[in-house]
Amino acid sequence: MIPFNAFVEVVAYAAGAALLVGAVGVSALYALRGRSITALLAVVSAATVLATVAGIVAITLKMLISDHDRSVALTVTVIGGLVGLGVSLLLGRRLIGGTRSLLVSVRAAGEGGRFGPPERRLPAELAELGAELSAAYERLDAARARERALETSRRELVAWVSHDLRTPLAGLRAMAEALEDEVVADEVTVRQYHAQMRAETDRLTAMVDDLFELSRIHAGALRLSRQRVGLGDLVSETVAGTEPLARAKGVRLRGQAEGVLPVEVDAAELGRALRNLVVNAIRHTPEDGGVEIVAGAEEGMAYVTVSDACGGIPDEDLPRLFDVAFRGETARTPGGGAGLGLAIARGIVEAHAGEIGVSNAGGGCRFVVRLPLGV
């Protein structure tokens, strides 16, 4: 059995030799840090073999082993090191092949806009990277589609707003000039002009308010002051606020709530969304028709439905009904504005983590708002 002092000395010689070779290997890796991974793996394998050889030489010299035994040990070590080096080079080539395949796929995606993972089998890490790249490109495609849709809606909004602003402004200018030039002088006509100018001014103010509200929603600047309220109370307030309009048009308006429906919402903003839906329904319901607002709960969600008798909406228009400035053949927006009422309603509902949709039902259409039910 080797004495303890001799054992400690052997360990010291072997560790010293390994540390020296390791330092040289680390320096080589630093110098080659920008090179191929194959070169780096070759340096690692060579450092491992050289550290082993240096340790064996140090040990055999200390233990006074014969030259023959030393040669045998070194030969076996070198052969094992060469095998390890070969395996490292093969691994490096495989990694390089995988990374180049990913690079080709990324370049192809840059030209065609869609990423397809390489067909060859990749190491687990590279395969995971390929899957993440594929998901990232899908998100980019969705973002580009949203951006294109938003740009289209912006152009439509500018066109519609320009048209809708031009008409009342032209009327206001004509009436103002007529009053200024005293083209109309009788008191009844002057009062009529003043009333009409006030109505057009209110209409323009409402359009500007809608534009401001929509800009806040799109900019993510809509700040909600949530409080616990009853959805039935919001329905009652909406019915009370829109009853005069329904009465003036001869439309029957009815609202009901099934049970106690607590929700955590901004009462003012959600009330505006519901009013937009109800006013929209009233304006498109013929005289003697009916509009019904129903609140209830199902599957842990509170809901409000607004049903009218508008005669239905073309199926091809349903997916775009909440788009900014979309009108279809007949405008479904409160107040005859710039087509913003339904877009604002959707933005407010979605800001409350809710959902809004529309479908044809019976002799009209039905809007459905779903919100998380407060507990």
N, C-alpha and C positions, 0 to 999 in steps of 0.2 A: 504494500500500500504506500502511495506517495506521501511523503511528509507534508504537514500542513504548510510549513514555510515554503517548501518547493511548489506546492499547489498555488499559494498566493502569488508567488513569483511568476508562474506560468500564466495565471489569469491576467496579471499586470502586463506581461509581454503581449499576450493575445489582444487585450483590450486596447493597448497603445497602438498596435499595428492596425486594428480595425478603425480606431478613431482617426488615425492619419489618413487611411484610404477613404474613410467616410468624408473627411474634410475636403479631400481632393474631388470626390464625387459631387459633393454639394456645390463646390466652386464650378465644376463642369456643367451641372444643371443650371446654375445661374447664368453662365455664359451662353448656354444654348436655350435659354428660356423662350426665345421666339422661334425656335426650329420645330420640325415635325415631332409628333408624339413618339414616332418610331425611334428617333435619335435619343429622346429622353429615356425611353424604356431600355435602349441599349446601354446607356450610361448607368442606369440602375442595376442591370444585370452584370455589367463589367465590374462595378463597384462591389457588388456582392461576392463575385468570384475572387477578385483581388484581395478583399478583406479576409476571405477564408484562406487563400493561399498564404498571405502574410502571416496570419495567425498560425498556420501549420508550420511554416518555416521557423517562426520564433519558438514554437513549442518543441519542434524536433531538435533544433540547435541546443536548447536548454536541457533537453532530456538525453542528449548525446545519442540519438537514434542513428543507425547506420545509413550510409548514403543510399543503399538499395531500398530500405524501407521508406526513406524520405521521398525518393523518386516515385515509388508506388503510390504513396499518399497524395503527392502533388498531381500525378497523372490522373488519378481517379477524380480529384477535385476539379481539375481543368476540364475533363470530359463532362462532368456534371454541369460545370459553368457554361460550357459551349451549348449543351442541350437547353439550359435555361435561357441563354441568349437567343437561341433559335426560336424558342417558344415566345419570348418577348417580342421578337421581330414579327412573328406571325400575328400576335395580338395587336401590335401596332398597325400592321397593314389592315387588319380587320377594322380597327377603330377609324383609321384614315378613310377606308372605303365607305364606312357608315356616315362619317361626317361629310364626305364629298357627295354622297347621295342626298343627304339633307340639304346641302348647299345647292345642288342642281334643282331640287324641288322648290327651294325658296326663290331661286332665280326665275324658275318657270312661273311661280305664283306672282312674282313681280311683274311679269309680262302679261299674264292672262288674268290676274286678279283672283285666282282660286288656288289654294294650296292642297296638294295631294301627297300624302306620306309616301316614302320610297317603297317599292315593291319588295326589295330584299329584306331579309330578316336582320334587325338591328339589335345591338346589346340593349339591355333593359333601360339604362339611363338615356341612351339616344332615342329609343322607342318612345319613352315618356316625353322627351323633348319634342319629338315629332308630333305626338298627340297634342301637346300644349300649343305648338305652332299652328296646328290645324284648327284648334278651338279659337286661337287668337285671330286667325284669318277669317273665321266665320263671324266673330264679333266685329271685325273691321268691315266685312261685307254688309252686315246689318247696320252698322253706323253709317256707311256710305249711302245705303238705301234710305235711312232716315234723313240724312242730310239732303239727298236729292228731293225727297218728298217735302221736306221743310222749305227748300228753295222754291219748289213749285208752288207751295201754298203761299209763300211770301209774294211771289210774282202775281198770283191770283188776288191776294189781298190788296196789293198796291193798285191793281187794275180796278177792282171793285170799289175800293175806298175813293179812288180818284173820280170814278163815275158818280158814286153816291154823294160825294161832297160837292161836285160840280153842280148837280141839279138844285139842291136847296140854296147854294150860294148864288146861283144865277137868279133864282126867284127872289131872294132877299135884295140883291142889287137892283132888280127891276122895280120892286115895290118901293125901295128907298129912293130911287131916281124919280119915280112917279110922284111920291110925296114931296120930294125936294123941288121938282119942277111945277108942283101944283096941278099936275094933270088930273088928279082926283082931288076934289075939294069938299064934296058933301060929307057930312059928319058920319053917316052910316058906313060909307065906303072906307073912310079913313080908319074908323074903328075896326072894320073888317081886315084892312091891311095890317094894322097893328097886331091884331089877334093872330093873323097868319104868320107874321114875322116872329112873334113870340113862339108859336108852335114849331116853326122851322129852326129857331134858335135852340129850343129844347131838344129837338131831334139831333142837331149837330152836337150838342153837349153830351147826349147819351152815346153817340157814336165815339166821341173822344174818350169818354169814360170807359167804354168797352175796349178801345184800343189800348188804353193805359192798363186795364186789368189783364188783358191778354199778354201784353209785354211783360208784366210782372210774373205771370205764370210761366211763360217761355224762358224767362231769365232765372227762374228758380227763386225769385224774390218774394213770392207769396208767403207771408208770415201768418200762421194760423194761431188764433187765441182759443185754444180748445177748452171746452167746459162740458160738463155732463148735462145734457138736455134730453127731453123726451121727443122722439121723432114725431109722435102724434101732434105735439105742440107746434112743431115746424110746419107740418101739413096744414094745421088749422090757420096759422098765420099766412101761409101761402094762399090758401083759399080766400081768406078775408081780404088780402091785398089785391087779388086778381078778380074778385067778384064784380066790381064795377065794369071792368072791360068785358067780362062775359055777359053781364046784363045788357050792356049797350049793344052787343052784337046779337043778342037773343040766344045765347048758348047756355045750356044747363051745366052747372058746375057742382060737382059733389066730391067730398073728401071724407075718408074714414081711416081709422087706425085700429089695428087688431091688438088689443092688450097694451101693456106698458112696454115701451121700446126705448130703453136708455142708450144713448150714443155719446161718444166723446168727440165733439166736432166744434168747429167755429160756426156758431149759429148764424152770424151775418153772412158769411161766405156761402155756406150750404143753402141758406135761405135764398140767396141770389141765384144759385144754380137751379133750385126747384122752381123759382119764379120764371126763369128763362124757359124751362121746359113747359110750364103750364101756359104762359103767355103764347108761346109758340104753338101749343095745341089749340088754344082758343082761336088764334088768328087763322088756322087752317081747318077749322071745323065750321061747316055751314050753319046757317040759322036754323034753329030748332034742333041742332045736334047736341051731343053731350060730351063733356070731358070729365073723367073720373080719376081721382088721385087716391091710391090705396097704399097704406103702410102696413108692414107685417114683418115677420121673422121666420127664417127657415135655415136649417143647417148651420146655426151659429152666426148667421149674417142677418142684419136688418136690411129691408128693401123698401123702396118706394116705386110704384108704377104710376105712370101718367098715360092714360089711354084716351084717344080722341076718335073723331069720326071724319078724318080727312080724306078717306077713300083709298088710303094705302100709298106706299112709296114704291117706285120701280126697284126691282131687286138689284139692278146694277148700281143704283144710287145709295143703297143702304150702307155699304162699307165706307163711303166717303161723307156720310151725312154730318159727321162731327169735324170734318176738315175745315180749316180756316177759309172763309170766304166761299165755301161751296154752297151752291143754291139749287142745282138741278134745274128742272123746268120751272118749278115754283119755289120761291124762297121760303125756307123753314127757319126763319130767324125772327126773334121778337122785335117789333118796332119797325120792320122794314129797313133794318140797318145794313151793315156791311157784311152780313153773314157770320157774325162773331158769337151770337148768343149760345149756340150749341157747343162751339169750340170752348167757350168760357166755362160752360157747365161741365164738360168733360175734364178740363184742367182742374177745376175746383174739386170734383169728385175724386180724381186720381191723386190730388194732393192730400186727401184724407185716407189714402190707401184703399180706396173703393174702386168699383167698376161701374161702367155705364154702357148700356147697349140699347138697340132698337130693333123691332121686328114688326112685321105686318100682322095684325090680329083683327079678325072680324071685318068691320067696315072701315077700319082706320089703321093706325099704328100704335104701338105701345112702347114707351121708353121705360127702362128698368134701371134703377140706381141701387147698387148693393154696397153696404158699408159694414165694417166690423161692429158687432153688437157689443155695447159696453156691459161689463159684469159688475 
